[in-house]
Amino acid sequence: MSTPTTSSGHAGRPMRRELLEGPIALTLLRKCLPVVGGMIAMMSFNLVDTWFIARLGPEPLAAVSFTFPVVFAVISLAIGLGIGTSAVVARLLGRGEIETVRRRATDAALLALAVGVLLTLLGLATLEPMFRLLGADAALLPHIRDYMGIWYLGAAAVIVPRVLNSVLRAQGNTLIPGLMMALAALLNGLLDWLLIFGVGPFPALGVQGAALATVLSWSAMTAALFWHRELRDCLDLRQLTPGGLMDSWRELSRIAVPAAITSVFTPLALALVTRIVADHGHLAVAGYGIGTRIEAIAQIGVLALSMTLPPLVSQNAGAGQHERVRRAIYGCFAFVIVWQLGVWLMLQLLAPWLVAGYTAGGEMGEVLRSFLWWVPLGLGAQGVVILAVSSFNALHEPARAMRLSVIRLFLLTVPLAWLGGVLGGAQGIFIGLFVANVLVGLVAWRILRRRLVTMQVAEVPA
């Protein structure tokens, strides 16, 4: 029989109160640090894969660059499901409805598993048509088949642990998710070395080895999470019923489905931009692919905040502490603008080393250098957008988040990237991305500021 819970927490342990009572800046810093550590390791997944695959030649590297939008789409879907789960669980915690947390957390994990299996089936059935649509030619498709044919088999292992981690983060536990991400990244790096080139008894599998390393690493992370005591206290299959499952999925879907769709918008736009870049040749795609992986590392602070700020917003909104919500969001906005400017300056210092390390110079190196100058320059404004979207989801207003994402990606990013490509080639594309980020950052600031003012007015007693 399941261990009984109390109104103060699971299995008689008190509920974490830092997000409701702790100093905002210090609390967010403490919660972000483990996430930053884990995400730096996890983002190295792509950089390590790229470094090893680059040793195989330009065609395998370009092929794997074509897979990135699809891989990112699946990961973004997982992130969206995690955002929805975190928003539901954190608000319930803020209201003190601890028993309901267990039901929602269990059913969210089952939803993640079902979505993963469905994506495996769809991905394998549409593999070649999808990548032909993205612009891959006959020379690259064999490498893409080798990579994605294995990667799709692990779709559930990509999605489930992100939802499980969101349950822990909703409670204020960021240490275990960060540690799990770091261990998975270390395992991936070791398996890359063993499986891509073949070491000792391991066969040299090339790009298949890179995909297999990723699947095995995520699977190991999923297994480890299920053994964690705090998470097991949130999961209970004994009370599972079809009717209860449908009720939970309906409640979760009000946030998770729009959040997932919003998250998928990013890789969809990335796929469209990749298609625009593809018109300038394989070397441009390869340089752009390396740049997007470096960009992900450059956004590590923003991405960490996008995971730690929403639980604080949801818990405090659930508890009626709206002024605390406002101060947290505005403080994070100011921080990411200053932080990303510092990151841009650092990238300019590192640019010669990055170009030399990931390319052989020539056109690919020129594309990467241009990317590193223009795109990171707009990441502060993009950070404001990312935090605004995550804040709207945390406030259970996913429709606003979706509208903001549509403005960012499809009304500004893709059109301006296309226009820039027409006027200035690959560099013009990157200038278009920079301008789009600045414009949508201003829009996001205005929309969220208006919403927070409305929240404060509603809080003032008549």
HELIX and SHEET records of a PDB file:
HELIX    1   1 HIS A   10  GLY A   12  5                                   3    
HELIX    2   2 GLU A   18  GLU A   21  1                                   4    
HELIX    3   3 ILE A   24  ALA A   54  1                                  31    
HELIX    4   4 PRO A   58  ARG A   95  1                                  38    
HELIX    5   5 ILE A   98  ALA A  125  1                                  28    
HELIX    6   6 LEU A  127  LEU A  133  1                                   7    
HELIX    7   7 LEU A  141  TRP A  151  1                                  11    
HELIX    8   8 TYR A  152  GLY A  154  5                                   3    
HELIX    9   9 ALA A  155  ALA A  170  1                                  16    
HELIX   10  10 LEU A  175  ILE A  196  1                                  22    
HELIX   11  11 VAL A  207  PHE A  226  1                                  20    
HELIX   12  12 ARG A  229  ARG A  232  1                                   4    
HELIX   13  13 PRO A  242  ALA A  278  1                                  37    
HELIX   14  14 HIS A  282  ALA A  298  1                                  17    
HELIX   15  15 ILE A  300  GLY A  318  1                                  19    
HELIX   16  16 HIS A  322  TYR A  358  1                                  37    
HELIX   17  17 GLY A  362  TRP A  374  1                                  13    
HELIX   18  18 PRO A  376  GLY A  378  5                                   3    
HELIX   19  19 LEU A  379  ALA A  394  1                                  16    
HELIX   20  20 PRO A  398  VAL A  406  1                                   9    
HELIX   21  21 ILE A  407  THR A  413  3                                   7    
HELIX   22  22 VAL A  414  GLU A  459  1                                  46    
END                                                                             
